[in-house]
Every structure is written in structure tokens, then in C-alpha cells.
């Protein structure tokens, strides 16, 4: 499936007022987690409402001021329809990437920073195929591992799987993509 066949993909963070305890959300730089608390706190003399989010895959807790949640890129975990589009991106052909490794690294890092699930899936797919074909530099290997973990953390909630099951599912999907890409070469 070509990216053009996926249709117009919209990415809009939910307004902060909509988050409540128990919601599954994605914090772009760290992955998916669960809202554990929503409480008023005084920090540096200012009272603000904060979300406390537990990110399971890297055993981290993050506090985000509710008013800055959208600015931080916080969004809800994807729904089933979006999962299908993400899987299509993972199985699509490799997109154009800079040849120079440090430009490619920056290009991929910038895509991950957007917090957009499709951009993240594209980076994971491209790095998986590149690893299979040519191997990755140490920095790109670390980026690939981290990006895959972030993607798996969201798929875990979206597909109602454990963290290990979500990672195994992605690995299986990506290894099939590698074989298909290898057969097409």
C-alpha cells in the first residue's frame, strides 16, 4: 500500500481537559503510558493542574502541566482504525532518506520528535529495512531500538497486548517486511 492510498492522515492532540486518571496517552519522547494522577500542585510559587503519567516500557513517571499537554505533544493512544494505517506504513516501501548517515540520523530524529505515530512507524520501518540491507551505525541502532520501543509501547495499549507481546508482534511484522523487501530486490 502506498502512503498516498492511506488518505489524509490527521494528527491532533486532544485538549488537556479531556485527560482523566486511567487514560492511555502518548508522550512523544518517551512512549505510551497511563495517567495515574490529575492534581493541583504548587511549583515555583505557581499553582497548576498536573497530569502524572506512568510510562511502563522505560519505568518512568512524567509530570505534565495540563495547560501545556498539547504543547508537549501529549495525545491519546491510537484507535483500531489508526492501528491498521500504522501497520500499512510498516509494510510499505522504504521512503527516500539522506545517504549521509548523520543527515539521515537528524532526519529520523526530527521525525520521531513530531510525536506523529505515522512518522515514527516510517522511521522504524526504514531503519529495520536498512539494518537488514546494509547494517546500521551504533547511533542508528540505538535510535531504532528506542523508536521501536516507543512504537511498541503504544501498540501494547492499542492492541491490548503485554509489552513483550507488542514487541514480538512488531518484530514479526518487520521481519516479514525485510523478507518482502529482500525478495523484491
Secondary structure as GFF3:
##gff-version 3
##sequence-region A 1 185
A	DSSP	three_ten_helix	3	6	.	.	.	ID=ss1
A	DSSP	three_ten_helix	16	18	.	.	.	ID=ss2
A	DSSP	beta_strand	24	27	.	.	.	ID=ss3
A	DSSP	beta_strand	31	43	.	.	.	ID=ss4
A	DSSP	beta_strand	46	55	.	.	.	ID=ss5
A	DSSP	beta_strand	60	65	.	.	.	ID=ss6
A	DSSP	three_ten_helix	66	68	.	.	.	ID=ss7
A	DSSP	beta_strand	75	76	.	.	.	ID=ss8
A	DSSP	alpha_helix	80	91	.	.	.	ID=ss9
A	DSSP	alpha_helix	101	113	.	.	.	ID=ss10
A	DSSP	alpha_helix	117	133	.	.	.	ID=ss11
A	DSSP	alpha_helix	138	158	.	.	.	ID=ss12
A	DSSP	alpha_helix	163	184	.	.	.	ID=ss13
###
